Amino acid sequence: MTPSIFSSPAPVQYRIRDWIRNEKMIGFFLIGIVSSLIDISLLYVFCTYFGIWYITASAVSYFCGIVTSYILNKYLNFHDKDRHYLTQFSTFTAISFSCLLVNLCVIWLAVELFSLNYLAGKIIATFCAFFWNYHGQKHYTFRNGE
């Protein structure tokens, strides 16, 4: 069981600081922002400058975000030492693929049903998939990094 910020005799500011350091969700969220910026930027470039259909462009840009997220989460957030890179990346990709399906469905619904811009749909889709992605990665991909 993870210690609570309220159960320690240390001063509050140190308990909060230690809780933030130990909480992987915050790191996952920050890395998710970086990965999402790469994903959304590439989506914009693919659609605007190369004329690629937004669904195809979204799938390709999402994969680039997956690679970025895997590398940053493995080494910076979960401090994972597992050297079975192919197996681990496959698990990471499988979980991320399920998030991609959610992502593409939300984008399609946002554009086709609600007449939103594809970038607005992408942002909504990213938020929809965040919690499943975090829990899946923490409990399946990086479970040995705890």
N, C-alpha and C positions, 0 to 999 in steps of 0.2 A: 504494500500500500504506500502511495506517495505521501510524504509528510505535508501537512497543511501549513499555510502561511500563518495560521492562528495557533498552531500547537508548539511553536518554538519559543524559548525564553529570550531569544535575541531581539534587539530593538526592531520596531516595525519596518523602518526603511531597509534594514538588512534582510529581513524576512521576505519582503516584496521583491527586492533585487535578486535574491537566491531563487525565489519562485519563478521569476521571469527567465532566469538563466536555465532553469531545469525544465521549463515548459516548452516542449517541442512544437506545439501548435503555433506559437508566436513566430518561431524561426521558419516553420513551414509556410505560414502566411506571408512573411516578408520575401522568402524565396519564390513563393507563388506570384507575388507582385512582379518580381524581376522576370520570371518565366512568362507571365501574362503580357508584360510589355513587349517582350520579344515576339510572342505569338501574335498579338494584335498589330504590332508594327509590320510584321511580315505579311499578315493578312491584308493590311492596307496596301502595301507595296504590290503584292501579287494581283490584287483586284484593280487597283488604280493604274499602275504602270504596265502590267503585263496582260491585263484584260482577262484574267482567269476567273471562272465562275466562283462565287463566294463560298459555296459548299466545298468544292475541290480545294480552293485556296485555304480554307479554314482547316481542313484535314492536314494539309502539308505544314502549315504554320504551327498547328497544334503539336505535331511530331517534333518540330524544332524546340518548342517549349518543353516537351517531355524530356528530351536529352539534357537541356539546361537544368531542369528541375532535378533530374536524377543525380547529376554530378554534384550540384550544390547541396542537395539534401544529404547525399551519402557522406560527403566530407565535412560540410560545415554545420549541418543541423543535427544529424543523428550520430556523427563521428563513428561511422560504421567501418569496421575493419575486415568484413567478410570479403574474401578474395575470389569468390565464385561470381565474377562479374556478369557473365552471360546469363546464368540462372537468375541472378538478382535483377538484372536489367529486364529480363523476360517477365518476371513477376511485376516489376514496376510498370512495364509497358502494358501488361494485361489489365491491371487496375486502371491505368490511365486510358486505355482503349474504351473501357466501360464508361469512363467520364467523357471521352470523345463522343460516344453515341448520344449521351445526354446533351452535350454541347451542341452537336449538329442538329438534334431535334429542336432544341430551344431556339437556335438561330433561325432555322427554317420557319418555325411557328412565328417568331418575331417578325420576320420579313414578309412571309406569305399571308399570314392570318391577321397580323396586327399592323402591317405596313410600316414597320420601323426600319431604320437604317441597319444594314448588316453589322456595323460596328456596335451599335446600341444592343443588338441581339447578342453579339459576342460577349459583351460585358455582363449582361444578365446571365448568360449561359455559364460564364466563368464562376460567378457567385453560386449558381445552382449546384455545380459539381464540387465545390471546395471541400465540404465536410466529408463526403464519401471518400474523396481522394485522400484526405489527411488520414482518416481512420484506416483505410485500406493499406496505405503505405506504411504507417506506423506499426500496424499489427501483422502485416504479412511480409512486406519487403525488408523493412529495417528492424525487425523484432530482435535481432541479435545485437543491435547497436545500443540497446538500453543499458 
